[in-house]
């Protein structure tokens, strides 16, 4: 009997009837971490320039990596993953996807709400939201028309105090983003803080959101960027948000274009990858290929991504 058969509590299957339209690709993947149920959900993909992978790297070196990965050299689709967790009596949404396209031609992202519905997840069942940071592809789902009205009035939104402070006057002097993104990021964060400010539960360095669910500030990508660790029954999984990208295993020193402090982000990434390689725990991250669940192995002076074998 497979793990999925033996532990059916949260499989991501439709509970109230099938979706009106079947999708041709899977968009959710269920995992058990001890007594904690985890559902990884694809919010879609973001088509972005490949220079974003490492704007401090030589273009020829980026081309070699892309060729080795059988990826195009000019642009490719960045995965966008969100996690739903059930621990005890709490249902926790970790990040919220892009939501509506903010005039940036990102039509294949922003799928979270319909995919939660397709999985039979009622928005009113969500007791907590944990935000790794306030970039628009992590908070936009909460700004979709009608979503706030469907959420609980006592919803708790956990975010690092340093993150909320940063977006009062954000610094974009060290990023390398395509045109339009800085303005869209500023506007989305401002709107989010205005609409959800009364729901925020700010923490300084670390906070236990639910039994076995701990959010910890790492900084780097943004000053308040955080990761979430799940631990139960000897099993562990870390949701790394934007601390780790696909290229970051072989080239942890490459700067991602969305990092507000690239040097610190690289330090955080290296430290986190070393930790995950040592513990052997599972890793899920926002922009790793869906379902993004895997482990980290040491490969010489760098690392190697080891995807899980699908359990179905």
C-alpha positions in Angstrom: 0.0 0.0 0.0 1.4 3.4 -1.0 1.8 6.4 1.4 -1.1 8.1 -0.4 -3.4 5.1 0.1 -2.4 4.7 3.7 -2.9 8.3 4.6 -6.0 9.7 2.8 -6.9 12.6 5.0 -5.7 15.3 2.6 -5.2 14.1 -0.9 -6.2 17.2 -2.8 -9.2 15.3 -4.4 -12.4 17.1 -5.0 -14.7 16.9 -2.0 -17.8 18.6 -3.4 -18.0 17.4 -7.0 -15.6 17.5 -9.9 -14.3 20.8 -11.3 -16.3 22.1 -14.2 -13.3 21.9 -16.5 -10.5 19.4 -16.1 -6.9 20.6 -16.6 -4.5 18.7 -18.7 -1.7 19.0 -16.2 -1.6 18.2 -12.5 -1.7 21.3 -10.3 -1.6 19.9 -6.7 0.4 17.3 -4.9 -0.2 15.9 -1.4 2.5 15.1 1.2 2.4 14.0 4.8 4.9 15.2 7.3 4.1 13.1 10.4 0.6 14.2 11.4 0.8 17.4 9.3 -1.1 17.4 5.9 0.6 19.3 3.1 -0.8 20.3 -0.2 1.5 21.9 -2.8 -0.5 23.9 -5.3 0.7 25.4 -8.6 -0.4 29.0 -9.1 0.9 28.8 -12.7 4.1 30.1 -14.3 5.8 33.4 -14.8 7.6 33.9 -18.2 10.7 36.0 -17.4 14.0 36.8 -19.0 16.8 34.3 -18.3 19.2 37.0 -17.2 17.1 37.1 -14.0 18.7 33.8 -13.0 22.0 35.4 -12.3 22.6 39.0 -13.3 26.1 38.9 -11.8 27.1 35.9 -13.9 28.7 36.0 -17.3 26.1 35.6 -20.1 28.1 32.7 -21.5 28.0 30.8 -18.2 24.2 31.3 -18.0 23.9 30.0 -21.5 25.9 26.8 -20.6 23.5 26.2 -17.6 20.4 26.7 -19.7 21.8 24.4 -22.5 22.6 21.7 -19.9 19.0 22.0 -18.6 17.5 22.0 -22.2 16.0 25.4 -21.6 15.8 28.3 -24.0 18.4 31.0 -23.6 16.1 34.1 -23.9 13.2 33.4 -21.6 11.6 30.5 -19.7 8.7 29.8 -17.4 9.3 30.2 -13.7 7.1 27.9 -11.6 5.0 29.5 -8.9 4.1 27.3 -6.0 1.9 27.8 -2.9 1.5 25.4 0.1 -1.6 24.6 2.2 -1.0 23.0 5.6 -3.4 21.4 8.1 -2.0 21.0 11.6 -4.3 20.3 14.5 -7.4 22.5 14.1 -5.6 25.0 11.9 -5.5 25.3 8.1 -2.6 27.5 7.0 -2.0 29.0 3.6 1.7 29.7 3.0 1.8 32.5 0.4 -1.0 33.4 -1.9 0.2 33.5 -5.5 0.0 36.3 -8.0 -3.8 36.9 -8.2 -4.8 39.2 -11.0 -2.3 40.1 -13.7 -1.0 43.6 -12.8 -0.6 44.7 -16.5 2.7 42.8 -16.8 1.5 40.1 -19.3 1.5 37.2 -16.9 -1.7 35.4 -18.0 -0.7 31.9 -17.0 -0.2 32.8 -13.3 -2.8 33.6 -10.7 -4.5 30.2 -10.7 -4.5 29.6 -6.9 -8.1 30.5 -6.1 -9.7 28.3 -8.8 -7.3 25.5 -7.9 -8.2 25.6 -4.2 -11.8 25.3 -5.3 -10.9 22.4 -7.6 -9.3 20.7 -4.6 -12.4 21.2 -2.5 -10.8 23.8 -0.2 -13.1 26.4 1.2 -11.4 29.8 1.7 -13.5 30.2 4.9 -11.6 27.1 6.4 -8.3 29.0 6.3 -7.4 30.1 9.8 -3.9 31.5 9.1 -1.9 32.8 6.2 2.0 32.9 6.4 3.7 35.2 3.9 7.3 34.5 3.2 7.5 38.1 1.9 5.4 40.8 0.3 6.3 40.5 -3.4 3.2 40.5 -5.5 3.5 36.9 -6.6 3.1 35.9 -3.0 0.3 38.1 -1.9 -1.8 38.9 -5.0 -4.2 36.0 -4.5 -5.6 37.8 -1.4 -6.4 40.9 -3.5 -8.5 39.1 -6.1 -12.1 40.6 -6.1 -14.3 38.8 -3.6 -11.6 36.8 -1.9 -11.4 38.9 1.3 -15.2 38.6 1.8 -14.8 34.8 1.7 -12.1 34.7 4.3 -12.7 34.5 8.0 -13.0 37.8 9.8 -10.6 36.6 12.4 -8.0 35.5 9.8 -4.4 35.8 11.1 -1.7 36.8 8.6 1.8 36.1 9.8 4.7 38.2 8.4 8.0 39.4 9.7 7.9 42.9 11.2 11.0 43.8 9.1 9.1 43.0 5.9 6.1 45.2 6.7 8.5 48.0 7.7 10.5 47.6 4.4 7.5 48.2 2.2 6.7 51.5 3.8 9.7 52.9 1.7 11.1 50.0 -0.3 14.7 50.1 -1.8 15.0 48.8 -5.3 18.6 50.1 -5.9 20.2 46.6 -6.0 17.6 44.6 -8.0 17.7 43.8 -11.7 14.1 43.5 -12.7 12.3 43.9 -16.1 10.6 47.3 -16.6 7.3 47.8 -14.8 8.0 45.3 -12.0 9.2 47.7 -9.3 6.2 49.9 -9.7 3.8 46.9 -9.7 5.5 45.5 -6.6 5.3 48.8 -4.7 1.6 49.3 -5.6 0.6 45.7 -4.7 2.4 45.8 -1.3 0.9 49.1 -0.5 -2.6 47.9 -1.4 -2.1 44.7 0.6 -1.0 46.5 3.7 -3.9 48.9 3.4 -6.5 46.1 3.1 -5.1 43.5 5.5 -3.1 45.6 8.0 -5.6 44.8 10.8 -5.0 41.0 10.3 -1.2 41.1 10.5 0.5 39.1 13.3 4.0 40.5 13.1 7.0 38.6 14.5 10.7 39.6 14.8 12.8 36.5 14.2 10.6 33.4 14.6 7.1 32.4 15.5 5.2 29.1 15.9 2.0 29.4 13.8 0.6 26.0 14.7 1.8 22.7 16.2 5.0 21.9 14.3 4.7 24.9 12.0 7.4 27.5 12.6 8.2 30.6 10.4 11.7 32.0 10.6 13.0 35.3 9.2 16.1 34.8 7.0 16.3 38.2 5.2 18.3 38.5 2.1 15.8 38.3 -0.7 13.9 41.0 1.1 14.7 42.2 4.6 11.8 40.2 6.1 12.0 37.2 3.8 11.1 34.1 5.8 11.1 30.3 5.5 8.6 27.9 7.1 9.6 24.6 8.7 7.2 21.8 9.3 8.1 19.1 11.8 6.1 16.2 13.1 6.9 12.6 14.0 10.5 12.8 13.0 9.6 14.1 9.5 10.6 17.6 8.4 9.9 19.8 5.4 11.1 23.4 4.7 9.2 25.8 2.5 12.0 28.1 1.4 10.0 30.8 -0.5 12.4 32.7 -2.7 15.6 31.8 -0.9 16.3 29.0 -3.5 15.9 29.0 -7.2 16.5 26.2 -9.7 19.9 27.6 -10.7 20.9 28.1 -7.1 22.0 24.5 -6.4 24.9 24.6 -8.9 25.4 28.3 -8.6 24.3 29.5 -5.1 26.4 32.7 -5.6 24.4 33.9 -8.6 22.2 36.9 -7.9 18.6 36.7 -8.7 17.1 39.8 -10.2 14.4 40.1 -7.6 16.8 40.1 -4.6 16.8 43.4 -2.8 20.1 42.5 -1.1 21.8 40.0 -3.5 25.0 39.5 -1.4 23.0 38.7 1.7 20.5 36.5 -0.3 23.4 34.4 -1.6 24.8 34.0 1.9 21.3 32.9 3.2 20.9 30.5 0.2 24.3 28.9 0.9 23.6 28.5 4.6 20.1 27.0 4.0 21.3 24.6 1.3 24.1 23.4 3.7 21.5 22.9 6.4 19.1 21.0 4.2 21.8 18.8 2.8 22.9 17.9 6.4 19.4 17.1 7.7 18.1 15.3 4.6 14.7 16.9 5.1 12.4 17.8 2.2 12.5 21.1 0.5 9.7 22.9 -1.3 10.2 26.4 -2.8 8.2 28.9 -4.7 10.0 28.9 -8.0 11.3 25.3 -8.3 9.5 23.2 -11.0 6.2 21.9 -9.7 5.7 20.0 -7.4 9.1 21.2 -6.2 9.3 18.6 -3.5 12.8 17.1 -3.1 16.0 17.0 -1.2 19.4 18.6 -1.4 22.7 16.7 -1.9 26.2 18.0 -1.8 27.9 18.0 -5.2 31.6 18.9 -4.9 31.7 22.6 -4.0 28.0 23.1 -4.8 24.7 21.2 -4.5 22.4 18.9 -6.4 18.6 18.9 -6.5 17.1 15.5 -5.9 13.4 15.5 -6.8 11.0 13.2 -5.0 9.6 10.2 -6.7 5.9 11.0 -7.2 3.7 9.1 -4.7 0.2 8.5 -6.3 
